[in-house]
Amino acid sequence: MEALLSAPGGSMAFCIDHLITLTTDREGARAALTRMGFDLTERGEHPGRGTSNHLAFFGQCYWELLAVDTPTAENAALRERGTGLGGCALRTHDAAADAQRARTLGAAAGEPEEFTRPVRIAGEWKIARFRTAVLRPAVAVDAYVFFCQHLTPELVWPREPRDHPNGAFRIRAVHVAAATLDEARRGFEPLLGVGGGAEPTITYDSARSYRERCGDTMLPMAEPRPLLASLEFEVRDLARCEAWLARERLPFQHHARAIHCHDELIGHTIVFSA
C-alpha cells in the first residue's frame, strides 16, 4: 500500500490509515453502529492507556470507535473532547521518515513511540504492535492526528474483506469544515491533500457551505478550529441500505442522493451513498 499521494501544488500528502470516532458510551455507541449495519470487531483494550475500541474495516482504511474506560492523565484530552470524529491516523511504513516529511510541510512531529494491544485471532490471544508519531498541523485543528505504522498488520487486518450488512464497503469521503474555506484547507490539506482514487476523497468547506452542500444541520455555523465534520461510506445498493435502516427503525434523512444518519453517542453525521 502506498503511504503518500499527490496533493495540490505538486507536494505530497499522506493516505489515511484509519479514522477515530470518540464516544463517552462505548457500549451504547457500539450498539447504535451495529443497528446501522456496521460489522464491528469485539472490544479491544489498550493496556496502560485506559481506553478500548471496536473496529470496522473498509478496504485499505478502517474506522475506530474509541472510548475512555479508566481516566488517566494520558487520556485527559480524549475525555475533554467528548464525542465526535476526533482522530485521523495516517498510513506509514516508516513513522520516523514520514514524521520528518511532515515537518517539511510545516507540521510539528513527535518522536515515534511503540505500543501494543492484545488481539484474539481464531480464539488465540496475540500481541499486535504499532509505532506512532503524533502530529500538530501548522494550523491548530480539532482532531488528534498521528502516523500509525503497523508492525504486525496480519494481526489487525481481516484476511477476507467483506461488505457490511448495510452494504458499505469503503470510506468514500471525509468532509472537513471550518469557519471559512481557507481555514479548513490550511488546517488539514497539507497533510491529507484531496485524496481520491482508491483513497477517501477529502472535501473542504466553510461551516456555512458545508451545511448547505451536505444538508448537515448538526454542525454549528461557526467553528473555532478546522474539524473532521462527517464520514461518507459507499454502499453497493442505496435502496438496500435504506431498507436496513428502516427495518431497524432508525431515523435518517435523504439529501442529494445520499442518506444521512446521526446519533448523539457518535457525535457526527454518517453519510451513505452509492
N, C-alpha and C positions, 0 to 999 in steps of 0.2 A: 504494500500500500504506500502511495506517495504521501509524504507529510507536508509538502509545500505545493502551492498552486499559484498561478499568475494572478496579479492584482492590478488595479488601475495604475497607470503611470509606469508600468514596466517593473514594479517592485514585486516582491514575493509575499504572499500571505500564507497562513498555516491552516491546515484542514482540521475539522472538528473531530475529536475522538469520542467525546460524549458530552451531554448537556445535563445539568443538575437542577431538579426542582426540589426546593426546600419545603418541608411541611412541619407543622407543630404536632401533628397527629399522624404518625406513620401508618398505623393500622387502619385508621379511617380513610386516609388518602389511598392506601393500597386497595381497600375495598371499592372506593369510588372509581379508580382506574380499571380495576377488574370488571366492574359493571359497564364501563365504557368500551370494554372489549380488548383491553391490552393484556398480553400474556407476560406476567411478571415472574422473576425468579423468587426463590424463597429468601427469607430475611438473611442478610449478610451483616456481619459485625466488623467494626474497625477497632481492634484491641488497643486500648490506651487512649483512644480519641473520643470515646463516649458517644459514638454515632453508629447508626445502622442504615441499611439501604435495601432497596429492591431494584432490579434492572429490567429493562425492556430493550431487546435488540432489533436493530434495523440495518441490515447490510453492514457497511463499514462503520456505522455510528451506533451508539446506544444511549439510552435515556435512563438517568438515575434518579430515583426518588429517595431523598436523604432526610433523615431526622436525627435530632439530638435526643439520646436516651438518658445520658448522665451528664449534667452540666460540669464543664471544666473550663479552665482559663483558655485553653486552646480553641474550644468551640464557642466562645462567648460571642464572636462576630456572627456566627450562624444563628445563634439564639436571638440576637438583636434583629437580624434580617427577617425572621418570621417565616412567611410563606412566599412562594413565587419562583420564577425562573432565575435562580440566583447564582448559577455557576456554569462555566464553559471550560472544558478540558481540551487542549489542543494536542493533536496526534504528533508523536515524535518517535524516532528510532534512536535518538541521541539527545537526551534532555539538556546536557551541558552545551553541546554545539548549537542547538536551537535557541537556548537561552541567550547565547552570545548574538545570534542573528536577530533576536527580538530587541536586544539593546541597540542595534544599529537602526532599528525602526523607531527608536525613541522610548521604548518601554523599559522600566526598571525590572530586573530579573534576579530572583534569589538563587542561591546555590542549590543544586539538586540534592534532594533527600530521598531516602528509600523507606518504604513502609510495606507491611504485609497484612493480609487478612485471610482467615480460613475460608475455604470453599469446599462444598461437598460435590464430588463427582462420582456418579453411579454408586452412591451410598458410602463412599470412602472420603474422609477428610484429607484435604491437601492444603498447601500454603501458596497463595498467589502473591507475587512480588511486583512492586511498582517502583519507579523512580520519577519524582515530580519536581518541578521548579515553578515557584509562584511568580506571577507577572503582575506588574502595576502599569497599565497603559499610561501614556503620556498625559491623556485627559482622564480624570477620575471617572470611573463607571460604577454603576450599581450592580456589580457582579464580581464573583471570585473567578479569576482567570488564571490558568496554570497549564504547564505542559505535563502530559501523562505518558510515560514510557512504560509499556507493558513488558516486564521481564519474563513473564510466564503467560503469554497470551492464550496458550492452549487450555489454561485453567479458567479463563474468563469467557472467551467467545464460544458460542454454541457450535457444535460440529455440523449441524444441519439447519441452515437458515430456513425460517418458515414464516408465513403470514400470521398476523394476529387475528383473533376471532372477529374483529371488526373489519378485517380486510387490509389493515395498514401493513405496508411492507418497507417503507423507507421514510426518513425525515426529509420532507421536500424543501422546507424553508424555515429559517429563523428570522423573526421580524424584530428589528431594532428600532427604538423610538427615543426621542429626547425632546427638550423644549423646542429646539429648532433642528432642521435637517442637517445643518453644518455641524452642530454639536453631536448628533447621532453618528455621523460619519467620522468625525475626529476621535470619538471615543473608541469605536470598535474596528473601523475599516483598516487601519494599519496592520492589525493582526489577523482579522478574519477575511478581508477582501470582500468579494461579492459571491464567492462560491460558484455553484453551477456544475453542470455535467453530472457525474456520479455523486458529487458532494451536495449538501444542502445549500440552496441559494440563500444569500444574506440580503435582506432588504433594509433600507434606511428611510425613516420618515420623521417629520416633526410629530409631536403628540396629536396635533390637530389633524394633519393629513392622514396619520395612521388610523385614527378613529373614523375618518370619512372613507378611506380606502378599504379598511378591513371590517368596518361596522362594529368595532370593538368598543363598547361603552365602559368597559371595566378599567380602562387606562385613564388616569387623570389627565386633564388638558395640559398641565404644565408639570414637567418632571425636573427636579434639580440636577440629575445626572443621567447620562445615557443608560438605557437598560434593555435587557432582553425581554421584549413585550409578550411574545407568544411563539408557539411551535406549530408548524403545519405538517401534517402527515399525509402522504399519498396513499390512497386505498385503491384496491382493484376495481371496486364497484361501489359508487356512492349510494346507490339505492339499497344495496345490501347493508352498508354501514348505517344508513338511516333506519332500516328495519331493525337492526340490532339495538340501536339506542331507544327506539320506540318500544321494543319488547321489554327492555329494562326500565321503561318509564322514566327516562332521563330527559330533562329539559334541554332543548337545543334550538338554534336559530339558523335559518338559511340566509346566506349572503353571498352574492356574486358566484354562484355555482359551487358553493362550499357549505359545510356545516360547521357551526361554532358551538363548542361546549365550554362551560365554566363551572368550576367547583371551588368553594371557598377554601377547602383544605389543600387545593393545588395552588391557588393564588394567581393563576394566569389563564388566558384563553387557550384552548386546544382547537385547532382547525383541521378538518378533514376535507380533502379534495381528491379528485380523480384525474 
